[in-house]
Amino acid sequence: MTFVHPSDRRATLDNLTSAQLSCDAVFNPAQALTSRTYANVELELDTQSETFWCFMRPEGRPSYTHPLIDDLTAVQHAISGAFAAQPAGAPRPFSWFVMASAVPGIYNLGGDLGHFAQRIRNGDLAALRHYGHLAVEGVYRNAVAFNAPIITMALVQGDALGGGFEHALSFDIIVAERSAKLGLPEILFNLFPGMGAYSFLSRRMDRARAEAMILSGRLYTAEELHEMGVVDVLAEDGEGQQAVQAYIAKHHRKFNAHLATYKARRRVNPVTLDELRDVVDIWAEAALNLSEADLRKMDRLCAAQDRRRAAAEVEQPVIMAAE
């Protein structure tokens, strides 16, 4: 196992003929998945451990912008399509999916606050609902593992705030480095996190604790959330990828039992798309009630996100790839 940057290894679809793509789709669908390039995500396949890695690297602000949502959606649909195209009895393209970040110190800082503030000032309820529905459709696809027989994991190295935390909560397993910060700061500008937090937290803890977390605006360390049962695997700082690899190596022989357990979880305590969309509608209507003072706080947080991105750009993370 070595560590290299994906752009040094990956071919683009433009360099492949349609016949080659067709062949890949039939005989090596996972390889076909990683052959496409995206502006906001980087993909890697570790064939040895049957693990598909997706690293977020959003252009501009490290939050859920429309371009990042679009790229993540395209990856999700490609994964679903690859599994659906598999002949009966053929080996699965991969068994484990890991969502991580290629931005140093940041998993994701949450919703596109600049977009929100503009739409709220314009009274554009339809645009707010549209953004929210796109976002929760994505987290719903995460929550059902893209309708594929795989186990999904979020690897949190750095901050996962607001929608970033909601995104991580939508996977089967959360692995987080000890000092990573996770939380829901929306209360700071008089709003609540409307894209999955209540649904997912209330299934990982009781209703009272979920509401207390949502209304506090507090940031928690991964260590604290591990003690509360929200984070599943606690990794030492700088060792998140190794912790994921160790978890997969330990449990892969019992993959069938683990997969069935997570399927049972979804059946017994499901998060439905209708539920997620309904909460988005509540969020969008509440957003239009924000005052100008609230929106100025949102603007300041948005500026802080830009500063975080600028600081992160001076660091170059090392991305894992298979030999």
Secondary structure, DSSP 8 states (H G I E B T S, - for coil): -EE--GGGT---GGGS-HHHHHHHHHH-HHHHHHTS--SSEEEEEETTTTEEEEEE--SSSSSB-HHHHHHHHHHHHHHHHHHHTS-TT---S-SEEEEEESBTTEEE--B-HHHHHHHHHTT-HHHHHHHHHHHHHHHHHHHTGGGSS-EEEEEE-SEEETHHHHHHHTSSEEEEETT-EEE-GGGGGT---TTTHHHHHHHHS-HHHHHHHHHH--EEEHHHHHHTTSSSEEE-TT-HHHHHHHHHHHHGGGHHHHHHHHHHHHHHS---HHHHHHHHHHHHHHHTT--HHHHHHHHHHHHHHHHHHHHHTT-----EE--
